Amino acid sequence: MDIDKISTILKERGYDARSAKLVASDSMSLSSPLNDYFESWLNSTTDLHDYAYAGYSVYKLMNDRNMTYPAAILTMDWLIKEPEKAIISLRKGIK
C-alpha cells in the first residue's frame, strides 16, 4: 500500500494530517511480520495481531501504555531495530 493511501486511511480514523503523514512514512519500513499486521489493520480495524519481542508485546503496549495499534506496531518495530535505545526509553516511561 502506498504512503498516500495509508495517510488517507489514518486521517479517516481520526489522525490529524501531520500525524497521519508521519505514521504512514514510518510504516513504509516496518519489519516482517509487523508490516503485514499493520496492513491487515488498515484493511479492517478489528484485524489486530499481537507480537512479542524483548518482553514487550503489541497488546501490552496498547493496554499498559494506552497506545493505538499503529503506535504499538511502530514501537515494536523500534524494539526490533534498536533494542537498547527502545528498552531504555520504554523503561523511562516514554510513550
C-alpha positions in Angstrom: 0.0 0.0 0.0 1.4 3.4 -0.8 2.0 6.2 1.6 -0.8 8.4 0.4 -3.4 5.7 0.8 -2.1 4.9 4.3 -2.2 8.6 5.2 -5.8 8.9 3.9 -6.9 5.9 5.9 -5.3 7.2 9.1 -6.9 10.6 8.7 -10.3 8.8 8.2 -9.6 7.1 11.5 -9.0 10.4 13.4 -5.4 11.2 12.9 -4.5 14.8 12.1 -2.8 15.4 8.7 0.7 15.7 10.2 0.5 12.6 12.4 -1.1 10.6 9.6 1.8 11.5 7.3 4.5 10.6 9.9 2.9 7.3 10.8 2.4 6.5 7.1 6.0 7.3 6.4 7.3 5.3 9.3 5.1 2.3 8.3 6.8 2.0 5.0 9.9 0.4 6.5 8.3 -2.0 9.1 9.9 -5.3 9.8 8.2 -8.5 9.0 5.7 -9.6 10.2 4.7 -6.2 11.6 4.3 -4.8 8.0 1.6 -7.5 7.3 -0.1 -6.9 10.7 -0.3 -3.1 10.0 -1.6 -3.6 6.5 -4.3 -6.0 7.9 -5.3 -3.4 10.4 -5.5 -0.8 7.6 -8.0 -3.0 5.8 -10.0 -3.7 9.0 -9.6 -2.1 12.4 -10.8 -5.4 14.0 -7.9 -7.3 12.5 -5.4 -7.0 15.3 -2.4 -9.2 15.7 -0.2 -9.5 18.7 3.5 -9.8 18.5 6.0 -10.1 21.4 9.7 -9.2 21.5 12.1 -8.3 24.3 9.5 -8.6 27.0 7.0 -6.3 25.3 4.0 -7.0 23.0 1.6 -5.1 20.9 -1.3 -5.8 23.2 0.8 -5.0 26.3 1.8 -1.6 24.9 -1.8 -0.9 23.9 -3.2 -1.9 27.3 -0.4 -0.7 29.7 0.6 2.5 27.9 -2.6 3.4 26.1 -1.1 3.3 22.7 -3.0 3.0 19.5 -2.4 -0.1 17.4 -0.2 1.8 14.9 1.8 3.3 17.7 2.3 -0.1 19.3 3.3 -1.6 15.9 5.8 1.2 15.3 7.2 0.8 18.9 7.6 -3.0 18.4 9.5 -2.2 15.1 11.8 0.1 17.0 12.4 -2.6 19.6 13.5 -5.0 16.8 15.7 -2.4 15.1 17.2 -0.6 18.1 16.5 -2.7 21.2 19.0 -1.0 23.5 17.6 2.5 22.8 14.0 1.4 22.8 14.1 -0.6 26.0 15.8 2.3 27.9 13.2 4.7 26.6 10.3 2.4 27.4 11.7 1.8 30.9 11.7 5.5 31.5 8.0 5.6 30.6 8.2 7.4 27.2 5.2 6.5 25.2 
